[in-house]
């Protein structure tokens, strides 16, 4: 039975890759890191169970190879295998023949090997740095210094700041070249693409001027280009002393015209500033005439 091509979702950029396998044994390290935690735990338990069943079958096929095991009892053989593989050995059942000792020796070696692999896999997954960045679910287009601008908001979920973060907004669109169609990346110019530290929130601002790929946007262009906005942020996370990066994509329906982001900062006594990260996605409509029409006519 031929499996369908794997579907991937790169934080909103959906695609189907033909000719690749979702689970490739030829790249086990990537396979272990790419699994979701429930799948990883289930895989470790499955390997443990299969190994014990295999060795239990070897003990069970040779009656008398395990002392104090009930004759023909597969359960005794299985639990003796569990004790041997884990090198705990409670002392009630022991190998009772040369064959039993040989199988137990092989199982101890396999158990050490599997334990090392599982420990390394757990460590690799836990040690992998995570950005813990949160992006606003929507972008907004609103007036900015006498023109329209695209804005996206980002913040960090950690208490410590992210040093020297850099941001990029890429405009992905289809472009026809003769009879061929290509996927083109255009980088949107930001008012500021880096800040000293990201400790509160950061609003990325792209002015929609004559040099912007968004200038003069129309419904016909939207249909022809099928655009996607990809926002990426990278910086040095002081909490884990590692470089982190994250990204999010926005479709045209994720952009709100004539809205501004709700203020999520509040001054507190003693010179403190409160950041309500739970409201990072909130926007507020502004009192201006038909912002969407104004942007597309600009």
C-alpha positions in Angstrom: 0.0 0.0 0.0 1.5 3.3 -1.1 1.3 6.1 1.6 0.2 9.6 0.5 2.9 12.3 0.4 3.5 13.8 3.9 1.9 17.1 4.7 3.8 19.7 6.6 2.8 22.9 8.3 5.7 25.2 8.8 3.8 27.5 11.3 1.2 28.3 8.8 3.0 27.6 5.5 1.2 24.5 4.4 2.8 22.2 1.8 2.8 18.6 0.5 6.2 17.1 -0.3 6.3 14.3 -2.9 9.3 12.0 -2.9 10.1 12.3 0.8 9.2 10.2 3.8 7.8 11.4 7.0 9.5 8.6 8.9 12.9 7.9 7.4 15.1 5.4 9.2 18.1 6.8 7.2 18.0 9.9 9.3 17.3 8.7 12.9 18.5 11.8 14.7 16.1 14.0 12.8 13.4 11.5 13.2 13.8 11.5 17.0 13.8 15.3 17.2 10.9 15.8 14.8 8.5 13.5 16.6 5.9 14.9 18.8 6.3 14.0 22.5 3.4 11.5 22.6 4.7 9.8 19.5 8.2 9.7 20.9 7.1 8.2 24.2 4.9 5.7 22.5 7.9 4.7 20.2 10.2 4.2 23.2 7.6 2.0 24.9 7.0 0.0 21.7 10.7 -0.7 21.3 10.9 -1.7 25.0 7.9 -4.0 24.6 9.1 -5.6 21.4 12.6 -6.3 22.8 11.1 -7.9 25.9 8.7 -10.0 23.9 11.5 -11.2 21.6 13.7 -12.3 24.4 10.8 -13.7 26.4 10.1 -15.9 23.3 13.7 -17.2 23.3 13.4 -18.2 27.0 10.0 -19.7 26.5 11.2 -21.8 23.6 13.7 -23.6 25.8 11.9 -24.9 28.9 14.2 -25.1 32.0 16.4 -22.2 30.8 15.1 -20.0 33.7 15.1 -21.3 37.2 11.9 -21.0 39.3 9.9 -20.1 36.2 6.6 -22.1 35.8 6.9 -24.6 33.0 5.4 -23.2 29.8 4.5 -19.9 31.5 5.2 -17.1 28.9 4.4 -14.5 31.6 7.3 -15.7 33.7 9.6 -15.6 30.7 8.4 -12.1 29.9 8.9 -10.6 33.3 12.3 -12.3 33.6 13.1 -10.6 30.3 12.0 -7.2 31.7 14.2 -7.7 34.8 17.2 -8.7 32.7 16.8 -6.0 30.1 16.6 -3.4 32.9 19.5 -5.2 34.8 17.5 -5.1 38.0 17.3 -8.9 38.7 15.2 -9.5 41.7 16.8 -12.9 42.4 13.7 -15.1 42.3 14.3 -16.2 38.7 17.8 -16.8 37.3 19.3 -18.4 34.2 19.5 -22.1 34.7 21.3 -23.4 31.7 24.1 -22.4 29.3 21.5 -21.4 26.8 19.7 -19.2 29.4 23.0 -17.5 30.3 23.8 -16.8 26.6 20.4 -15.3 26.0 20.6 -13.3 29.2 24.1 -12.0 28.2 22.8 -10.9 24.8 19.8 -9.2 26.4 21.9 -7.3 28.9 24.0 -6.0 26.0 20.9 -5.0 24.1 19.4 -3.4 27.2 22.6 -1.3 27.7 22.5 -0.2 24.1 18.8 0.7 24.1 19.1 2.5 27.5 21.9 4.6 26.1 19.9 5.5 22.9 16.8 6.4 24.9 18.7 8.5 27.4 20.5 10.3 24.5 17.2 10.9 22.7 15.5 12.3 25.8 18.5 14.6 26.5 18.6 15.8 22.9 14.9 16.7 22.9 15.1 18.4 26.3 18.3 20.3 25.4 17.0 21.6 22.2 16.5 25.4 22.6 13.0 26.8 22.1 12.3 30.4 21.3 9.0 30.8 23.3 8.1 33.7 21.1 4.5 34.6 20.5 3.3 36.4 17.4 0.0 38.2 17.0 -2.5 36.0 15.3 -3.3 38.9 12.8 -1.5 41.8 11.2 -3.0 45.2 10.8 -2.8 47.9 8.2 -3.2 51.4 9.7 -2.0 55.0 9.2 1.6 55.6 10.1 3.4 59.0 9.6 1.0 60.1 6.9 0.9 56.8 5.0 -0.3 53.3 5.4 1.8 50.6 7.1 1.7 46.9 7.8 2.2 46.1 11.5 2.8 42.8 13.3 3.4 42.4 17.0 5.7 39.9 18.8 6.7 39.2 22.4 8.6 36.7 24.4 6.9 34.3 26.9 10.0 34.2 29.1 10.8 36.6 31.9 14.3 37.2 30.7 14.9 39.3 27.6 16.2 38.3 24.1 19.3 40.2 23.3 19.8 41.8 19.8 16.7 40.4 18.2 16.5 40.8 14.4 13.3 40.6 12.4 12.3 40.0 8.8 9.1 40.1 6.9 9.1 38.3 3.6 6.4 38.6 1.0 5.8 35.3 -0.8 4.0 35.5 -4.1 3.4 33.6 -7.3 5.0 35.3 -10.4 4.4 34.2 -14.0 7.4 34.2 -16.3 6.2 33.2 -19.7 4.4 29.9 -19.3 6.1 29.1 -16.0 5.2 30.2 -12.5 7.7 30.8 -9.8 7.4 31.4 -6.0 9.2 34.7 -5.3 10.4 36.1 -2.0 10.5 39.8 -1.5 11.8 41.3 1.7 9.6 44.0 3.2 11.6 47.0 4.5 11.0 47.6 8.2 11.2 50.9 10.0 13.5 49.1 12.4 14.6 45.5 11.9 16.6 45.1 15.2 16.4 46.4 18.8 18.8 46.0 21.7 16.6 43.7 23.8 13.1 42.2 23.5 11.8 42.2 27.0 8.3 43.5 26.5 6.6 43.6 23.1 7.8 44.7 19.7 5.7 46.0 16.8 7.2 45.4 13.4 6.3 48.2 11.0 6.5 48.1 7.2 5.6 51.4 5.5 3.6 50.8 2.4 5.3 53.3 0.0 6.1 53.2 -3.7 8.9 50.7 -3.1 6.7 48.3 -1.2 5.4 45.1 -2.9 2.1 45.9 -1.2 1.8 49.3 -2.9 -1.3 49.5 -5.1 -2.6 46.1 -4.0 -5.9 45.1 -5.7 -8.2 42.1 -5.6 -6.9 41.1 -9.0 -3.3 41.0 -7.7 -4.3 39.1 -4.6 -6.0 36.4 -6.8 -3.0 36.2 -9.2 -0.2 36.3 -6.6 -1.8 34.2 -3.8 0.5 36.0 -1.4 1.7 34.9 2.0 3.6 37.0 4.6 6.3 35.2 6.6 7.6 36.9 9.8 10.8 35.6 11.4 12.6 36.8 14.5 16.0 35.6 15.7 18.0 36.6 18.8 20.1 35.5 21.7 18.0 34.1 24.6 19.7 35.2 27.9 17.8 32.6 29.9 19.3 29.6 28.1 22.4 31.2 26.6 21.5 30.1 23.1 20.4 31.6 19.8 16.8 31.1 19.1 14.5 31.9 16.2 10.9 31.5 15.3 8.5 32.5 12.5 4.9 32.8 11.6 3.0 33.1 8.3 0.0 35.2 7.5 -2.5 34.8 4.7 -4.4 37.7 3.2 -7.4 37.0 5.4 -5.2 37.3 8.5 -4.6 41.1 7.8 -7.1 43.6 9.3 -7.5 46.9 7.5 -8.3 50.0 9.5 -7.3 48.4 12.8 -4.6 49.2 15.4 -3.2 46.9 18.1 -4.7 47.4 21.5 -2.3 48.8 24.1 -1.1 45.9 26.3 1.3 48.0 28.4 0.4 49.6 31.7 2.4 51.7 34.1 2.6 50.4 37.7 3.7 52.1 40.9 7.4 52.1 41.6 8.3 52.6 37.9 7.3 49.1 36.8 5.6 48.3 33.5 3.0 45.6 33.1 2.8 43.6 29.9 -0.4 41.6 29.3 0.8 39.1 26.8 -2.6 37.4 26.8 -4.0 40.4 24.8 -1.2 40.5 22.2 -3.7 39.5 19.5 -6.3 42.2 20.2 -6.9 45.0 17.7 -9.2 48.0 17.7 -10.9 49.6 14.7 -10.0 53.2 14.0 -12.2 56.0 12.9 -11.0 56.5 9.3 -12.8 56.1 6.0 -12.4 52.8 4.2 -8.8 51.9 5.0 -8.8 48.9 2.7 -9.8 51.0 -0.3 -7.2 53.6 0.6 -4.4 51.0 0.8 -5.3 49.4 -2.5 -5.5 52.8 -4.2 -2.3 54.1 -2.8 
